[in-house]
Amino acid sequence: MEMSLEEVELFETLSRNVKDISKIVTEILHDIPGTFPGEIQTKLTELSEESQLLKDNINSIIFGDQRSELKISQKSLSKVLKDAKQYSSDYHASKLDSLSLRKQITRQEEITASLQQQLIEESNENSYLREQLQNERSTCTSMGATVACMLWRACRESDVVNSILKWQYKFPEFLRMVTGTLESFISTYVVDDSEPMIPSAGSEEGHFVAGMLGTVTNMLASSAGRECLLLGEGQELLLSMIECLSQIPAKQGEYLRRLILMAFHNVIIDESGLQFLWKQDNFPQALTKNLLHINDECRFLSLRILAIFTSSHTPFETVHVLKNTNTDDLIKIAENNGEDSILAKEILRSLQI
C-alpha cells in the first residue's frame, strides 16, 4: 500500500524521533550507569523500552493500515522525545554538579591531609619541646640544689654571712626567692595530713629547699643576720616558715622541720626575735602540732623553744597567748622521764597547770 507524502513525512519524523530518543537514552545509560537519581533512572528505562517498542512495531503500524494511530504515536513520541531531552539536560547538569562536588571533595581531602600532617609535625615538635623543658627543669633543679647546699655549708662561716648581708641589692631578692620557694613547695607537695607527698631528703627538690632553709638558719645564728631577717622581706620569710611548720607531715618532712626549728631557736634567743614571735598567734600551735609523733630531736627543739617562749612573760600573758594551744600532749610528755619531761613540766608551770 502506497503512503501519501504526509504519511512519508510523518514516518520520517517518527523514525528520527525514535533514533534521537534511542541515542539520548543510550548516551545516558552508557555514560555512568546507575549513578543518577532513582526517578531519572526509571524514566530513562521507560523511554528506552518505549523507543524499542516503537522501532519494533513501526512496520506493522504502517503496513497494517494503522495510519490513524501513527499520528497519535507521533504526538506521544514527540512528548517522549521532549522528556528525554529534558532528562538528558538535567542529567548533564547533575553530572557537572557531581564533577564540581568531586573536585571540592578532593580539595577538602587534600586540605585535611595537609592539616593532619601539620598536626603530626606540631605534635612531634611539642613532644620535643616538652622533653627539652623537662631536661632544662631537671638541670635547673639539680643546679639549684647544688648551689643551695654549697651556700648552706659556706654560711657556716660568719665572714661569708657578713659578706652576703652587705650585698644589699641582691639580699632582699634572695629572701623573696626563699619565701616563694618554700610556699610553692608546701602548696605543691602538702595536700593534707592523710596524704603527705613531701619529697625525700635525698631528692633534688629536697636538697634545694633544705639548702635554702639551712642557709637562712646559719644566717640567723649571727646577730647581724637576725637583725636583717627581722625586717622587711625577712619577716615575710619567717611568717612563711611558721605556716610551713604547721603543715609539714610528721614523718616525711622531718628534715625540713628540724631546720625550721633550729632557725626559730636562733630567732627566739634574741629579744627582738622573741617579741616578733610573741605577736604571731599561730606560732605556739605550730610548735605543738603532732608533738607526740615527731622524732626525738624535733620534739626536744619544739619544747625548748616553747619553754623560752612561755617563760619570757607573765603566766596571765602566756595563758592568753596559748589559749588555743592543746596542752594534753604536754601533760603526757611531763608524765615521762628525761629532758623532754623536764621541759614539758617547765612549760606547764609557766602556764600554772
Buried (B, 14 or more C-beta within 10 A) or exposed (E): EEBEEEBEEBBEBBBEBBEBBBEBBEEBBEEEEEEBEEEBBEBBEBBBEBBBEBBEBBEEBBEEEEBEBBEEBBEBBEEBBEBBEEBBEBBEEBBEEEEEEEEEEEEEEEEEEEEEEEEEEEEEEEEEEEEEEEEEEEEEBEEBBBEBBEBBBBBEEBEBBEEBBEEEEEBBEBBBBBBEBBBEBBEEBBEEEEEBEBBEBEBBBBBBBBBBBBBBBBBBBBEEBBBBBBEEBBBBBBBBBBBBBBBBBBEBBBBBBBBBBBBBBBBBBBEEBBEBBBEBEEBBBBBBBBBEEBEEEBBBBBBBBBBBBBEBBEEEEBBEBBEEBEBEBBEEBBEEEEEBBBBBBBBBBBBEE
